[in-house]
Amino acid sequence: MIVDDHEVVRRGIVTVISSHPRLEVVGEASTVAEANRRLPAIRPEVLVVDLQLPDGTGLDVMRRAREVEPEQTMLVLTSFDDDAAVRESRESGAAGLVLKSARSQEIVDAILAVHGGQSIWPAGHEREEPELSPSDGRIVELIGDGHSNREIAEQLGIAEKTVKNRITVILQTLGMQRRTQVVAMVAARRRAGWR
């Protein structure tokens, strides 16, 4: 699904994507309101969204998309590659950011890459993986396996309250708000073949 308020740009992106044998555009929107209304019915495998929209931002769309589908794969397509745009896109759960100045094939490659569990960021903005202690890394893996706080506590031999406190710290370190985002991150890593 493509969310962009410039019709000429949107049509161009749709044409590029539709010409690829593995890709199909299942929906379009030009505003936050339209995107939010259409997302629950469309549920795209990849959501491609512009940051600047007439009634809000692509960040609003991405947050709504994650409410509808916690593991929604999202790619930002924008004219801005400043630090704030990249940071806010990451914090909203995007798997990457591509500039509108990119060649058609680069946009297609980026969509296929994020669909495959990779992340794509402009040069100089590649994510430095946040440092988690080995025990916090183990908690992340157990969350990814679907374990409750109680089950994690039992496996690690620590108090359930300690697990809850560590998860709060882990979410802050990873720049995430919810446990479901950790699950999605672990799933994406595993699909990409690394732990």
N, C-alpha and C positions, 0 to 999 in steps of 0.2 A: 504494500500500500504506500502510495506517495502522498505526502502532505507538503504542499508548496503553494503560496498565494499567487505566484507569477504564472499565468496560464501558458505563456510561450515556453518558459523553462520547464514547467510540468509536462507539457505535451512532448517536449524534446526528450525528457528523461523516460517517459512512458514508451516512446518510440524505440529508444536505445535498449531498454530492458526487454520489451516485447520481441525484439529481433533475436534475442538469445534463446536457444532451444530449451535451456533449463529454467528459464524465468518467465513469469507471467504476472502482469499487474492485475490485482484482484480488486483494487479500490483506489480512489483518489479523493482528496479533500483540499480546500483552499483556506480554511480557517480552523482555529482550535475547536470551535463549537461543532463544525461539520465533522471534523476528525473524531471528536469524542462521541458524537451521535452514531457514526458509522462503525467504529472499532468493534463493539461487542458483536455485531452481526458478521463482520468480515473476518476478524481474527487472522490477520496476515502472518505468514511465517517470518517475514522481515518487514519492519516498518521503517521507511526512509522519510526523514522529516527535516524541514528547514527550521532554523532557529527563529527567524523573524516572520511573524504572522500578524495580520491586521488586528486581531482581537486577543493577542497574547503572544506566547512564544512556543517553540517546539518543545521546550522543557515541560510546559503544561501538558502537552499531548503525550509525551513520554511517561510522565507520572500517571496519567489516566490509563495509558496502555498497560502499565505494570499492575494497576488495580484489576483490570479486566483479565490479564494473563501474566502472572508473576514472572514467567520465564520468557516473556516477549523479547525477541531479538530486534535491536534497534540500531540504525545507522543515521548519523546526522550529515546532511548535505547542505553546506552553507557557504557564504562568501567570507565568513570571519574565521580566522585561525589564531586569534589571540589567546593568551593563557586562560582568560576567564571563560571563553566559549568552550575550550577543551575541558577545563575543570568542571564546569556546570553540566556539560554533556555527560561526562563520566559519572558525576554524582547522581544524575537522573537515570543511570543504568545503560547508557548507549555503549555499544561494543566498538564504536569507532566514529571518526569524523573525516569526511572527504570534502574538499573544496569544490565549489561549482566550476572553478577554472580547470578541473581535472579533465582528461580526455575521456571519451565515452567508455573505452575499454577499461580504464581505471575504475570508473564507477561500477561497472558490471563486476569486475574482479573483487571490489570491496564488498559488494552485496553477497557474492558467493563465499567470500572469506568469512564474513561475520555469521552467515548461515551455517558455516562449517565449524563455528566455535572459536574462530580467531578474533583478535582485535586489531583495528586499523586506525592509526593516528598519524597526523602530519609529522614530518621530520622534525626532530627536536622536542616532540611532545610524547614520545613513547613512554609508556608507564614504567616508572621504576617500581618494581613490586614492593609493597609495604612490608616492612620487617615484622614478622610474627615469630614469637618464640616457638620452639619445637612443640611444647605442650599446647599452645594456642593453635598451631597448625594441625595438631591431632584433633582438637575440638572441631575445627573447620571441616575436616574430613568426615568426622562422625555426624556433623550436621548434614553434610552432603549425602550421607548414607540414610538420612531420615530419622535419626535417633532423637528422642526427647531429652530434655535437660536431665531428668532422672536417670535415663539409660546411660547418658554420657558420664554422669557422676559415678554410677556403678562400675562402668568399664574402666574409668581412670582412678577409681578409689578415692574420690574427693567429694566434698559436700555439694549438694544440688545448688545451694546458694552461691558457692564459689563458681560453679559452672555459669550460673546466670550473670554474675559479675564479669567473668571473663568474656562472655559473649557480648556484653555491652562494650567492653574495650575493643574486642575484635571488630565489631561493626564500625566503631569510630575510626579505627586504624585503616579499615578498608574503604572508608567513605560511604558506608551503606546505612540504610535506616532499618531494614527488616531482615529477619532470618531467611525469608524466601529468596532474597537477593544472594545470600551466601550459597544456598542450594543451587541456584541458577549458575553462579560462578563456578562451583565445583563441577556441575554437569557439563558446562562448556569446556572446562579444562580436560575433563575425561574424554569428551568427544574429540578434542584436539590431540589426545594421546599423551598428555603429561599430567603429573599430579603435583 
